[in-house]
C-alpha cells in the first residue's frame, strides 16, 4: 500500500470513528456547547471521504488538502475552520513528500496544532482541542526521535491526546461557546479535545498501531 493509500485509509478510519462516536460527542457538546459537534464531525468526514473517492489524490498532501476543503465547507461552528486549518497545515508540511517518514508525520502534526492555535487563539489550559493536540504533538515528536514508525508516532500522539482531553474536565473554559458558561463548564470534557483524541486514535489504528 502506498503512502497515499495509507492516508486515505486513515481518513476512512477517522470517518468511521466519527460515525461510531457521534452521539457521545453530541452529548459532550450539549453539556457545554450547542450540541452539534458529533453530527457536524460525522457529516464533515463523510464529505471528506466522498471528495477523496472522486479526487484520486497523488500524494498524502493532496489527500489531506481534500479533507481540509471538505471540513471547511461542511462542518459548522468553530470545528470546521479549526479542523480544516489543521489538515491544511499538515498538507503543507507534507508537500512534495510521496513517502513521509515518521519524523515528517510528527512535523505535520506539529504544523496542524500550530494552525489550530493561530486560528482559534487558544493555548493549553483554555479548555479546547489544544489541550489534547499540544501534548499529542510533543509525544509524536518524542516517538519519532526514538525510532518509532508512523503508526507508533500516531499511537503516542493519541495516548497523549486522550490524557489531554481528560485534563479539560476540571477547567473553566476561556475560549469558544463554553466560555459563556463560566464555572458551569467545570466538570465537563471539551468535545473538541475528545474528537481530537478519537481522530488520532483512528489514525493510529489505520496504520496498525
C-alpha positions, 0 to 999 in steps of 0.5 A: 500500500502506498503512502497515499493509500495509507492516508486515505485509509486513515481518513476512512478510519477517522470517518468511521470513528466519527460515525461510531462516536457521534452521539457521545460527542453530541452529548459532550457538546450539549453539556457545554456547547450547542450540541452539534459537534458529533453530527457536524464531525460525522457529516464533515468526514463523510464529505471528506471521504466522498471528495477523496473517492472522486479526487484520486489524490497523488500524494498524502498532501493532496489527500489531506488538502481534500479533507481540509476543503471538505471540513471547511465547507461542511462542518459548522461552528468553530470545528470546521475552520479549526479542523480544516486549518489543521489538515491544511497545515499538515498538507503543507508540511507534507508537500512534495513528500510521496513517502513521509517518514515518521519524523515528517508525520510528527512535523505535520502534526506539529504544523496542524496544532500550530494552525489550530492555535493561530486560528482559534487563539487558544493555548493549553489550559483554555479548555479546547482541542489544544489541550489534547493536540499540544501534548499529542504533538510533543509525544509524536515528536518524542516517538519519532526521535526514538525510532518509532514508525508512523503508526507508533508516532500516531499511537503516542500522539493519541495516548497523549491526546486522550490524557489531554482531553481528560485534563479539560474536565476540571477547567473553566473554559476561556475560549469558544461557546463554553466560555459563556458558561463560566464555572458551569463548564467545570466538570465537563470534557471539551468535545473538541479535545475528545474528537481530537483524541478519537481522530488520532486514535483512528489514525493510529489504528489505520496504520496498525498501531 
